[in-house]
Amino acid sequence: MPHIGLQARGPLVWVEIVFLLLLYGYVLLSAYGLGQLCLRLFKLPLLSKIESGLLALMVGFGIFSMGITIIGLIGWLNVPGILTWLAISGSIAFRELIELVNDPATTIEASCSPVRRSRFEVLLQTVIFISIPLLLVNAASPVWDYDALMYHMEIPRQFLAEGRIYFDPEIWRSAYPFLGEMPFLVGMIFGLDPLAKLINLTYAVLLMSSVYVFSVRFWGR
């Protein structure tokens, strides 16, 4: 588990990039598996496969974040605590993913018939296609905006240094729930702050995709 940081040079840069992508994939699959488990328990038959997948990712990220939050509230916000939660959430999620793959009901049926899209749907698709390249450029750039530097990244970093989630009266934003920022700590313990950019990119894509899918379902046809 490399902890290289900004001093990486030559081949070490590629080691860091590969490890970053593997860690991001692990978090993404863990969140998706946790979300699928939750949806299976609640049984929502009215959702399509795409809607179910989007909802599973959103719910799964919420569960994943709440797990780290609970660790922080009980004072175990350190490397062993976060690694333990990664192992627990990953084992639960991967077992659910295996059952999902083996379930014959999850096979995707190909359809060659053309689908007529409304103007509303075409407009949404255009906005998404224009936004995604901009989001990718933003994800590849260093953290520079005020919000990220002052509290989206900095306050979780202070929580990690303290080993717990606490309220600092001099920084009133430390009273925020920070559920969206809790997965950033996974990258911080390995010195991989760009993981926060990838997770934030995932949030943005999930939001746009959800708006598109559910808007088309209720208003686009």
N, C-alpha and C positions, 0 to 999 in steps of 0.2 A: 504494500500500500504506500505509494510514493507520497512524500510531503515536500515537494520541490519549490513551489512558489515562483516568484519572479526571477529567481536566479537560474532557472533552467536554460540550458544551452544545447545546441546540436541535437543528438538523438534523444536526450532527456525531454525535449519539448514534445516529441512524438509519444514518448511513454506517458507523459502527463495527459496529452490529448486522448489517447486510447483509454487510459484509466478514467478520465472524465466522462467519456461516452459510455463506458461500461457501467459506471456508477449511476449515470442518468438513466440508462436503460433499466437498471435494477429498480430504481425508485419508481419509474413509470410503470413497469410490470407489477410491482408490489401494490401500487395504488389501484391499478386496474383489477387485479385479483381481489383485493379487499372490497372494492366496489361491486364486483360481480357476486361475491358472497353475500353482501348486504341486499342486493336486488333479488337474489334467489330466495332469501329468507322472507322478503316482503311480497314476492310474486306479483309482478306488474305485467299482466298479459297484453295490455293495450299498446305497449311500446313496440316500435319496429326494432330491427337489429341495430340500425345506426343510432337510433335514439337511446336504446339500451346501452350501447357502448359508450356514448358520450356521458350519459348519466352515471355509468359505472366509474368512469375516470374522475368525474367531479366528486362523487360521493367518496370514492377511494382516496383521493387527495385529502378530503376532509378528515377521514378516519386516520390516515397516516399522520396528518398534522396534529390531530388531537392526541395521538399517542406520544409524540414528542412534547406536547404541551403538558401532559400529565407527568411525564418524567421531570420536566422543569419545575412543576409546582411542588413535587415531593422532594426536590433537591438532588436529583440524580442526573442533572444536565451536564454530562461529561462524556468523554470518549467511550468508556465502557458502557454507559447507559444508552447512548445513541446506537452503538453497535449491537447491543442486546435487542433494542427495538427493531433495528434493521433485520436481524436474524428472525425474530418472532413474526414480524409482518411479512417478510419474504417467504417464510415456510408456510404460513397460512395462505398467502396469495398464490404461491406456485402450486399448492395442492388443489386450489380452486381452478387454476388455469389448466391443470392436467385433466380435471373432470370436464371442463368446458370443451377442450379439444376432443376428448373421447365421446362427447355427447353428439349423437347423429343429428340432433335438431339444430345444431349450430352450423351445419354445412351451408355454404353460400350457393344459391341457385343463380346461374347466369341468365340474363335476359337480353335478347338482341333486339327486342321491339323498341322503336324510338319513343321517347317520352317528350310530349309537348310541354314546354316550360312557359310560364306566364312572364309578363314583363317584370313583375315584382321579383320573381325568382332570378331572372337574368340580372337585374340590378344588384341584388344581394351577392350573386356570384362575382360580379365585376368588382364590387367593393372588396370582397375577400381576396380575390386574385391580386388586386393592387396593394392590399395591406400586407400580405404575407412576405413579399420581398423586403418591404420596409422593416418588418419585424425581425427578419433574419439579419439584416444589416445592424439593427440595434442590438441583437443578441451577440453579434460578433465583435461589437465595440466595447471598450472598457466602461466600467461604471462611472458615470460623470454627473448624473442629475442630482439635484439637491435632496429630493425625497429619499433616494436610495442611500446616499452618502450619510445623511443625518439620522435616519431611523429605520428604513427598510432593511438595511444591512448592518448598521452600526449598533442598534439596540439589541438585536439577536446576538451579535458578537459580544456585547457586554454581558448578556445573560449567560453565554457560554463561558466567558472568563470567570463569572461569579459562581457558575455551577448550578444555577437555579434561576427561575423566573421571579423577579422581584419588582417592586415599584420604587423608582427613584423620584422623589418630589422635585428635584431640579430638572428632570426631563419628563414632562408630563405625558409625552407620547409613549412612555414605557408602561402606561396603564392600558394601552390597546391590547386586544386579544392576540394579535399577531399570528393567527392560524395560517394565513397565507405565507408568512415568512418562516415558519418553523422548519419546513424542508430545506431551507437554505443552510441550516446548521450542519446538515449531512456533508455538504461540500466544504464547510469551514473547518471541520475537524481534520480534513485531509489537505487543507491549504488550497482548495479548489473553489475559489469564489465564483468562477464562471458558471458553476452548476446553478447558482441562483438565477443567472440570465436565462439558462435553458428552461428552468422550471417556470420562470415568469413568461417566457415565450409560450410554453405549454398552456399556461392559464389564458393567455390572449387568444390562442388558436381554439381552445375549448370554448371560450366565450363567443367568438365569432361563429364557430360551427354550430353551437347550440342555438344562437339567434337565428341562423339560417334555417336549420332543420325544423325547429318548432314554429318559426314564422311562416315557412312554406306550408307546413301542415295545417295551420289554423287560418291563414289569411291569403296564402299565395295561389291556391287552386280556385 
